């Protein structure tokens, strides 16, 4: 029975805390009421449509965006790998891209806003016994789909368009 007290919570402490919380709620001792945010300034949103394995959340968003005030959700097919350029050109409102291409566009003076990280481990380094780490690529030649874009931005995996 003594080991139960060593863990920090006893049934008596738990019930005392639960009673205190219930009493505070009953008496109205809580934070100010939650109010809804105002609707968005625009009700139309254009997202990039591309066949990448990291894009399912963009398609799932179509179900949830109307509850946030977006009445018109469009998916715009963009040439593979040109997501950042489509945002700069005003063809789409939001796109998912890697940090490298975004930094290049910001450095070029393009009017884009980087909101958050989205890719948290989408890369695999495949090589022979001579290439086991990224450091082993120093001085070597690597292939890219397009200058200024990421290596995997046009991988046709899912969903088929």
FISEKOL-686579 format. One record per residue: residue number from 1; x, y, z of N, C-alpha, C, CB in turn. Coordinates in steps of 0.2 Angstrom, whole numbers, padded with zeros to 4 digits, m for minus. Glycine has a CB too. Layout:
<sites>
NUM | X | Y | Z | X | Y | Z | X | Y | Z | X | Y | Z
...
</sites>
This chain:
<sites>
1 | 0004 | m0006 | 0000 | 0000 | 0000 | 0000 | 0004 | 0006 | 0000 | m0005 | 0000 | 0006
2 | 0010 | 0006 | 0003 | 0015 | 0012 | 0003 | 0017 | 0014 | m0004 | 0020 | 0010 | 0008
3 | 0018 | 0009 | m0008 | 0021 | 0011 | m0015 | 0016 | 0015 | m0019 | 0022 | 0004 | m0019
4 | 0009 | 0014 | m0017 | 0004 | 0018 | m0020 | 0005 | 0026 | m0019 | m0003 | 0016 | m0018
5 | 0007 | 0028 | m0013 | 0009 | 0035 | m0011 | 0015 | 0037 | m0014 | 0009 | 0036 | m0004
6 | 0020 | 0033 | m0016 | 0026 | 0035 | m0019 | 0025 | 0037 | m0026 | 0031 | 0029 | m0019
7 | 0020 | 0035 | m0029 | 0018 | 0037 | m0036 | 0015 | 0044 | m0036 | 0014 | 0032 | m0039
8 | 0013 | 0047 | m0031 | 0011 | 0054 | m0030 | 0003 | 0055 | m0030 | 0013 | 0057 | m0036
9 | m0001 | 0050 | m0032 | m0008 | 0051 | m0032 | m0011 | 0045 | m0028 | m0011 | 0051 | m0040
10 | m0015 | 0047 | m0024 | m0019 | 0042 | m0020 | m0027 | 0043 | m0022 | m0019 | 0042 | m0012
11 | m0031 | 0038 | m0021 | m0038 | 0039 | m0023 | m0041 | 0045 | m0019 | m0042 | 0033 | m0021
12 | m0039 | 0046 | m0013 | m0041 | 0052 | m0009 | m0039 | 0058 | m0012 | m0038 | 0051 | m0002
13 | m0033 | 0059 | m0015 | m0031 | 0065 | m0018 | m0034 | 0066 | m0025 | m0023 | 0065 | m0019
14 | m0035 | 0061 | m0028 | m0039 | 0061 | m0035 | m0046 | 0064 | m0034 | m0039 | 0054 | m0038
15 | m0050 | 0061 | m0029 | m0057 | 0063 | m0027 | m0057 | 0070 | m0025 | m0060 | 0058 | m0022
16 | m0052 | 0072 | m0021 | m0052 | 0079 | m0018 | m0051 | 0084 | m0024 | m0047 | 0080 | m0013
17 | m0047 | 0082 | m0029 | m0046 | 0086 | m0035 | m0052 | 0087 | m0039 | m0040 | 0084 | m0039
18 | m0055 | 0081 | m0040 | m0061 | 0080 | m0044 | m0067 | 0084 | m0041 | m0063 | 0073 | m0045
19 | m0068 | 0084 | m0034 | m0073 | 0087 | m0031 | m0072 | 0095 | m0032 | m0073 | 0085 | m0024
20 | m0066 | 0097 | m0031 | m0064 | 0104 | m0031 | m0065 | 0107 | m0039 | m0056 | 0105 | m0030
21 | m0064 | 0103 | m0044 | m0065 | 0105 | m0050 | m0073 | 0105 | m0052 | m0062 | 0100 | m0055
22 | m0076 | 0100 | m0049 | m0083 | 0100 | m0050 | m0087 | 0106 | m0047 | m0086 | 0094 | m0048
23 | m0084 | 0108 | m0041 | m0087 | 0113 | m0037 | m0086 | 0120 | m0041 | m0084 | 0114 | m0030
24 | m0080 | 0121 | m0043 | m0078 | 0127 | m0047 | m0082 | 0128 | m0053 | m0071 | 0127 | m0049
25 | m0084 | 0122 | m0057 | m0088 | 0122 | m0063 | m0095 | 0124 | m0061 | m0088 | 0116 | m0066
26 | m0098 | 0121 | m0055 | m0104 | 0122 | m0053 | m0105 | 0129 | m0051 | m0106 | 0118 | m0047
27 | m0101 | 0132 | m0048 | m0101 | 0139 | m0045 | m0100 | 0144 | m0051 | m0097 | 0140 | m0039
28 | m0097 | 0142 | m0056 | m0096 | 0147 | m0062 | m0089 | 0150 | m0061 | m0101 | 0152 | m0062
29 | m0084 | 0147 | m0058 | m0078 | 0149 | m0057 | m0073 | 0147 | m0063 | m0075 | 0148 | m0050
30 | m0075 | 0149 | m0069 | m0071 | 0147 | m0075 | m0069 | 0153 | m0079 | m0075 | 0142 | m0079
31 | m0065 | 0151 | m0084 | m0062 | 0157 | m0088 | m0068 | 0160 | m0092 | m0057 | 0154 | m0093
32 | m0067 | 0165 | m0095 | m0072 | 0169 | m0099 | m0074 | 0164 | m0104 | m0069 | 0175 | m0102
33 | m0081 | 0165 | m0107 | m0083 | 0161 | m0112 | m0080 | 0161 | m0118 | m0091 | 0162 | m0113
34 | m0079 | 0156 | m0122 | m0076 | 0156 | m0128 | m0080 | 0159 | m0134 | m0074 | 0148 | m0130
35 | m0078 | 0163 | m0138 | m0082 | 0166 | m0143 | m0079 | 0164 | m0150 | m0082 | 0174 | m0143
36 | m0083 | 0163 | m0155 | m0081 | 0161 | m0161 | m0077 | 0166 | m0165 | m0087 | 0159 | m0166
37 | m0072 | 0164 | m0169 | m0068 | 0169 | m0173 | m0072 | 0171 | m0178 | m0061 | 0165 | m0175
38 | m0071 | 0177 | m0181 | m0074 | 0180 | m0186 | m0073 | 0176 | m0193 | m0073 | 0187 | m0188
39 | m0078 | 0176 | m0197 | m0076 | 0172 | m0204 | m0070 | 0175 | m0207 | m0083 | 0172 | m0208
40 | m0067 | 0171 | m0212 | m0062 | 0173 | m0215 | m0063 | 0179 | m0220 | m0058 | 0168 | m0219
41 | m0058 | 0183 | m0222 | m0060 | 0189 | m0226 | m0062 | 0186 | m0233 | m0053 | 0193 | m0227
42 | m0059 | 0181 | m0235 | m0061 | 0178 | m0242 | m0064 | 0171 | m0240 | m0055 | 0177 | m0247
43 | m0069 | 0169 | m0245 | m0072 | 0162 | m0244 | m0070 | 0157 | m0249 | m0080 | 0163 | m0244
44 | m0065 | 0160 | m0253 | m0063 | 0155 | m0259 | m0055 | 0154 | m0257 | m0063 | 0158 | m0266
45 | m0053 | 0147 | m0258 | m0046 | 0145 | m0257 | m0044 | 0140 | m0262 | m0045 | 0142 | m0250
46 | m0038 | 0142 | m0265 | m0036 | 0137 | m0270 | m0030 | 0134 | m0268 | m0034 | 0142 | m0277
47 | m0030 | 0127 | m0268 | m0024 | 0123 | m0266 | m0021 | 0119 | m0272 | m0027 | 0118 | m0261
48 | m0015 | 0118 | m0271 | m0011 | 0114 | m0276 | m0014 | 0107 | m0276 | m0003 | 0114 | m0275
49 | m0015 | 0104 | m0282 | m0016 | 0097 | m0283 | m0010 | 0094 | m0287 | m0023 | 0096 | m0288
50 | m0007 | 0089 | m0283 | m0001 | 0086 | m0286 | m0001 | 0078 | m0283 | 0005 | 0089 | m0284
51 | 0002 | 0074 | m0287 | 0002 | 0067 | m0286 | 0008 | 0065 | m0281 | 0003 | 0063 | m0292
52 | 0008 | 0068 | m0275 | 0013 | 0066 | m0270 | 0011 | 0062 | m0264 | 0017 | 0073 | m0268
53 | 0015 | 0058 | m0262 | 0013 | 0054 | m0256 | 0012 | 0058 | m0250 | 0018 | 0049 | m0254
54 | 0014 | 0065 | m0250 | 0013 | 0069 | m0244 | 0008 | 0074 | m0245 | 0020 | 0073 | m0243
55 | 0003 | 0073 | m0249 | m0002 | 0077 | m0250 | m0009 | 0075 | m0248 | m0003 | 0078 | m0258
56 | m0010 | 0069 | m0245 | m0017 | 0068 | m0243 | m0021 | 0073 | m0238 | m0017 | 0061 | m0239
57 | m0017 | 0076 | m0234 | m0020 | 0081 | m0229 | m0023 | 0087 | m0233 | m0015 | 0083 | m0224
58 | m0020 | 0088 | m0239 | m0023 | 0094 | m0243 | m0030 | 0092 | m0246 | m0019 | 0096 | m0249
59 | m0031 | 0085 | m0247 | m0037 | 0083 | m0250 | m0042 | 0082 | m0244 | m0036 | 0076 | m0254
60 | m0040 | 0080 | m0238 | m0044 | 0079 | m0233 | m0047 | 0086 | m0230 | m0041 | 0076 | m0227
61 | m0043 | 0091 | m0231 | m0045 | 0098 | m0229 | m0051 | 0100 | m0233 | m0039 | 0103 | m0231
62 | m0053 | 0097 | m0238 | m0059 | 0099 | m0242 | m0065 | 0098 | m0238 | m0060 | 0096 | m0249
63 | m0065 | 0093 | m0233 | m0071 | 0091 | m0229 | m0071 | 0096 | m0223 | m0070 | 0084 | m0226
64 | m0066 | 0099 | m0221 | m0066 | 0103 | m0215 | m0066 | 0111 | m0216 | m0060 | 0102 | m0211
65 | m0063 | 0113 | m0222 | m0063 | 0120 | m0224 | m0070 | 0124 | m0224 | m0060 | 0121 | m0230
66 | m0075 | 0121 | m0226 | m0082 | 0124 | m0226 | m0084 | 0126 | m0219 | m0087 | 0120 | m0229
67 | m0082 | 0122 | m0214 | m0084 | 0123 | m0207 | m0079 | 0129 | m0204 | m0083 | 0117 | m0202
68 | m0074 | 0131 | m0208 | m0070 | 0137 | m0206 | m0072 | 0143 | m0210 | m0063 | 0135 | m0207
69 | m0077 | 0142 | m0214 | m0080 | 0148 | m0218 | m0078 | 0148 | m0225 | m0077 | 0154 | m0214
70 | m0074 | 0143 | m0227 | m0072 | 0143 | m0235 | m0078 | 0140 | m0238 | m0066 | 0140 | m0236
71 | m0082 | 0143 | m0242 | m0087 | 0140 | m0246 | m0085 | 0138 | m0253 | m0093 | 0145 | m0247
72 | m0080 | 0140 | m0255 | m0077 | 0137 | m0262 | m0070 | 0135 | m0261 | m0078 | 0143 | m0267
73 | m0069 | 0128 | m0262 | m0062 | 0125 | m0261 | m0061 | 0123 | m0268 | m0062 | 0120 | m0256
74 | m0055 | 0125 | m0271 | m0053 | 0123 | m0278 | m0046 | 0120 | m0277 | m0053 | 0129 | m0283
75 | m0045 | 0115 | m0281 | m0038 | 0111 | m0282 | m0036 | 0113 | m0289 | m0039 | 0104 | m0281
76 | m0030 | 0116 | m0289 | m0027 | 0118 | m0296 | m0021 | 0114 | m0297 | m0025 | 0126 | m0295
77 | m0022 | 0111 | m0303 | m0016 | 0106 | m0306 | m0010 | 0111 | m0308 | m0019 | 0102 | m0311
78 | m0005 | 0110 | m0305 | 0001 | 0114 | m0306 | 0007 | 0109 | m0309 | 0004 | 0117 | m0300
79 | 0010 | 0112 | m0314 | 0016 | 0108 | m0317 | 0020 | 0105 | m0311 | 0020 | 0112 | m0321
80 | 0023 | 0099 | m0311 | 0026 | 0096 | m0306 | 0032 | 0100 | m0304 | 0028 | 0089 | m0308
81 | 0033 | 0101 | m0297 | 0038 | 0105 | m0294 | 0038 | 0112 | m0294 | 0044 | 0103 | m0298
82 | 0033 | 0115 | m0297 | 0032 | 0122 | m0298 | 0027 | 0125 | m0293 | 0030 | 0124 | m0305
83 | 0027 | 0122 | m0287 | 0022 | 0124 | m0282 | 0023 | 0132 | m0280 | 0022 | 0120 | m0276
84 | 0029 | 0133 | m0278 | 0031 | 0140 | m0275 | 0030 | 0145 | m0281 | 0038 | 0140 | m0273
85 | 0032 | 0143 | m0287 | 0031 | 0148 | m0292 | 0023 | 0149 | m0293 | 0034 | 0146 | m0299
86 | 0019 | 0144 | m0292 | 0012 | 0145 | m0293 | 0009 | 0150 | m0288 | 0008 | 0138 | m0293
87 | 0012 | 0149 | m0282 | 0010 | 0154 | m0277 | 0011 | 0161 | m0278 | 0013 | 0152 | m0270
88 | 0018 | 0162 | m0280 | 0020 | 0169 | m0282 | 0016 | 0172 | m0288 | 0028 | 0169 | m0284
89 | 0014 | 0167 | m0293 | 0010 | 0170 | m0299 | 0003 | 0171 | m0297 | 0011 | 0165 | m0304
90 | 0001 | 0169 | m0291 | m0006 | 0170 | m0289 | m0011 | 0165 | m0292 | m0008 | 0177 | m0291
91 | m0008 | 0159 | m0294 | m0013 | 0154 | m0296 | m0016 | 0150 | m0291 | m0009 | 0149 | m0301
92 | m0012 | 0149 | m0285 | m0014 | 0146 | m0279 | m0013 | 0150 | m0273 | m0011 | 0139 | m0279
93 | m0017 | 0148 | m0268 | m0016 | 0152 | m0262 | m0011 | 0149 | m0257 | m0023 | 0153 | m0258
94 | m0011 | 0142 | m0256 | m0007 | 0138 | m0252 | m0004 | 0132 | m0255 | m0012 | 0136 | m0246
95 | 0002 | 0131 | m0254 | 0005 | 0125 | m0257 | 0010 | 0122 | m0251 | 0009 | 0127 | m0263
96 | 0012 | 0116 | m0252 | 0016 | 0113 | m0248 | 0023 | 0112 | m0251 | 0013 | 0106 | m0245
97 | 0028 | 0114 | m0248 | 0035 | 0113 | m0252 | 0040 | 0112 | m0247 | 0036 | 0119 | m0256
98 | 0046 | 0111 | m0249 | 0052 | 0110 | m0245 | 0055 | 0117 | m0243 | 0057 | 0105 | m0248
99 | 0059 | 0117 | m0238 | 0062 | 0123 | m0236 | 0067 | 0126 | m0241 | 0066 | 0122 | m0230
100 | 0070 | 0122 | m0245 | 0075 | 0124 | m0250 | 0072 | 0129 | m0255 | 0079 | 0119 | m0253
101 | 0067 | 0126 | m0259 | 0064 | 0130 | m0264 | 0061 | 0137 | m0261 | 0059 | 0126 | m0268
102 | 0058 | 0136 | m0255 | 0055 | 0142 | m0252 | 0061 | 0148 | m0251 | 0052 | 0141 | m0246
103 | 0066 | 0146 | m0248 | 0072 | 0150 | m0246 | 0074 | 0154 | m0253 | 0077 | 0147 | m0243
104 | 0075 | 0150 | m0258 | 0077 | 0153 | m0265 | 0072 | 0158 | m0267 | 0077 | 0147 | m0270
105 | 0066 | 0157 | m0266 | 0061 | 0162 | m0269 | 0060 | 0168 | m0264 | 0054 | 0159 | m0269
106 | 0061 | 0167 | m0258 | 0061 | 0173 | m0253 | 0068 | 0177 | m0254 | 0061 | 0170 | m0246
107 | 0073 | 0173 | m0255 | 0080 | 0177 | m0257 | 0079 | 0181 | m0263 | 0085 | 0172 | m0257
108 | 0075 | 0178 | m0268 | 0074 | 0182 | m0275 | 0069 | 0188 | m0274 | 0071 | 0177 | m0280
109 | 0066 | 0189 | m0268 | 0062 | 0194 | m0267 | 0055 | 0193 | m0268 | 0064 | 0200 | m0271
110 | 0053 | 0187 | m0270 | 0046 | 0185 | m0271 | 0042 | 0186 | m0265 | 0045 | 0178 | m0274
111 | 0035 | 0188 | m0266 | 0031 | 0190 | m0260 | 0027 | 0183 | m0258 | 0026 | 0195 | m0262
112 | 0031 | 0179 | m0254 | 0028 | 0173 | m0251 | 0028 | 0173 | m0244 | 0031 | 0167 | m0254
113 | 0024 | 0170 | m0240 | 0024 | 0169 | m0233 | 0025 | 0162 | m0231 | 0018 | 0172 | m0230
114 | 0030 | 0160 | m0227 | 0031 | 0153 | m0225 | 0028 | 0153 | m0218 | 0039 | 0151 | m0225
115 | 0023 | 0148 | m0218 | 0019 | 0148 | m0212 | 0021 | 0142 | m0207 | 0011 | 0146 | m0214
116 | 0023 | 0136 | m0210 | 0024 | 0131 | m0205 | 0028 | 0125 | m0209 | 0018 | 0128 | m0202
117 | 0031 | 0121 | m0205 | 0034 | 0115 | m0208 | 0029 | 0110 | m0209 | 0040 | 0113 | m0203
118 | 0030 | 0106 | m0215 | 0026 | 0101 | m0217 | 0029 | 0095 | m0218 | 0022 | 0103 | m0223
119 | 0035 | 0095 | m0220 | 0039 | 0088 | m0221 | 0043 | 0087 | m0216 | 0043 | 0089 | m0228
120 | 0042 | 0081 | m0213 | 0046 | 0079 | m0207 | 0050 | 0073 | m0207 | 0042 | 0079 | m0201
121 | 0052 | 0071 | m0213 | 0056 | 0065 | m0214 | 0054 | 0062 | m0221 | 0055 | 0061 | m0209
122 | 0053 | 0065 | m0226 | 0051 | 0062 | m0232 | 0057 | 0060 | m0237 | 0047 | 0067 | m0236
123 | 0063 | 0061 | m0235 | 0068 | 0059 | m0239 | 0071 | 0052 | m0237 | 0073 | 0064 | m0239
124 | 0073 | 0048 | m0242 | 0077 | 0043 | m0241 | 0084 | 0043 | m0246 | 0074 | 0036 | m0243
125 | 0089 | 0042 | m0243 | 0096 | 0042 | m0247 | 0097 | 0035 | m0249 | 0101 | 0045 | m0242
126 | 0097 | 0034 | m0255 | 0099 | 0027 | m0258 | 0105 | 0028 | m0262 | 0093 | 0025 | m0263
127 | 0110 | 0023 | m0260 | 0116 | 0023 | m0264 | 0119 | 0016 | m0263 | 0121 | 0028 | m0260
128 | 0126 | 0016 | m0265 | 0130 | 0010 | m0265 | 0133 | 0010 | m0258 | 0134 | 0009 | m0270
129 | 0138 | 0005 | m0257 | 0142 | 0005 | m0251 | 0146 | 0011 | m0250 | 0146 | m0002 | m0251
130 | 0147 | 0015 | m0256 | 0152 | 0021 | m0255 | 0147 | 0027 | m0253 | 0155 | 0022 | m0262
131 | 0141 | 0026 | m0253 | 0137 | 0032 | m0251 | 0132 | 0029 | m0246 | 0132 | 0035 | m0257
132 | 0134 | 0031 | m0239 | 0130 | 0029 | m0234 | 0127 | 0035 | m0230 | 0134 | 0024 | m0229
133 | 0130 | 0041 | m0231 | 0127 | 0047 | m0227 | 0127 | 0052 | m0232 | 0131 | 0048 | m0221
134 | 0124 | 0058 | m0231 | 0124 | 0064 | m0235 | 0131 | 0066 | m0236 | 0119 | 0069 | m0232
135 | 0135 | 0066 | m0231 | 0142 | 0068 | m0231 | 0146 | 0065 | m0236 | 0145 | 0067 | m0224
136 | 0144 | 0058 | m0238 | 0148 | 0055 | m0243 | 0146 | 0057 | m0250 | 0145 | 0047 | m0243
137 | 0141 | 0062 | m0251 | 0140 | 0065 | m0257 | 0144 | 0071 | m0259 | 0132 | 0067 | m0257
138 | 0148 | 0073 | m0254 | 0152 | 0079 | m0255 | 0157 | 0078 | m0261 | 0157 | 0081 | m0249
139 | 0157 | 0082 | m0266 | 0161 | 0082 | m0272 | 0158 | 0077 | m0277 | 0168 | 0079 | m0270
140 | 0152 | 0074 | m0276 | 0149 | 0070 | m0281 | 0144 | 0074 | m0285 | 0146 | 0064 | m0277
141 | 0141 | 0071 | m0290 | 0136 | 0073 | m0294 | 0129 | 0070 | m0293 | 0137 | 0073 | m0302
142 | 0124 | 0074 | m0291 | 0117 | 0071 | m0290 | 0112 | 0074 | m0295 | 0115 | 0073 | m0283
143 | 0107 | 0070 | m0296 | 0102 | 0072 | m0301 | 0096 | 0076 | m0297 | 0099 | 0066 | m0304
144 | 0094 | 0081 | m0301 | 0088 | 0085 | m0298 | 0083 | 0086 | m0304 | 0090 | 0092 | m0296
145 | 0076 | 0086 | m0302 | 0071 | 0087 | m0307 | 0071 | 0094 | m0311 | 0064 | 0086 | m0304
146 | 0073 | 0099 | m0307 | 0073 | 0106 | m0310 | 0077 | 0110 | m0305 | 0065 | 0108 | m0310
147 | 0080 | 0115 | m0308 | 0084 | 0119 | m0304 | 0080 | 0123 | m0299 | 0089 | 0123 | m0308
148 | 0082 | 0124 | m0293 | 0078 | 0128 | m0288 | 0072 | 0124 | m0285 | 0075 | 0134 | m0292
149 | 0071 | 0118 | m0287 | 0065 | 0114 | m0284 | 0068 | 0108 | m0280 | 0060 | 0112 | m0289
150 | 0064 | 0105 | m0276 | 0066 | 0099 | m0272 | 0067 | 0093 | m0277 | 0062 | 0098 | m0267
151 | 0071 | 0088 | m0274 | 0072 | 0082 | m0278 | 0065 | 0078 | m0279 | 0077 | 0077 | m0274
152 | 0061 | 0078 | m0274 | 0055 | 0073 | m0274 | 0049 | 0077 | m0276 | 0055 | 0069 | m0268
153 | 0049 | 0083 | m0278 | 0043 | 0087 | m0278 | 0038 | 0084 | m0284 | 0044 | 0094 | m0279
154 | 0041 | 0080 | m0288 | 0036 | 0078 | m0294 | 0036 | 0070 | m0294 | 0039 | 0080 | m0301
155 | 0037 | 0067 | m0288 | 0036 | 0060 | m0288 | 0029 | 0058 | m0289 | 0039 | 0057 | m0282
156 | 0027 | 0054 | m0294 | 0020 | 0053 | m0295 | 0018 | 0046 | m0291 | 0018 | 0052 | m0303
157 | 0016 | 0047 | m0285 | 0014 | 0041 | m0281 | 0007 | 0041 | m0280 | 0018 | 0042 | m0275
158 | 0004 | 0046 | m0277 | m0003 | 0046 | m0275 | m0006 | 0053 | m0275 | m0004 | 0042 | m0268
159 | m0012 | 0054 | m0276 | m0017 | 0050 | m0280 | m0016 | 0051 | m0287 | m0024 | 0052 | m0278
160 | m0018 | 0047 | m0291 | m0017 | 0048 | m0299 | m0022 | 0053 | m0301 | m0019 | 0041 | m0303
161 | m0019 | 0058 | m0305 | m0023 | 0064 | m0307 | m0026 | 0062 | m0314 | m0018 | 0070 | m0307
</sites>
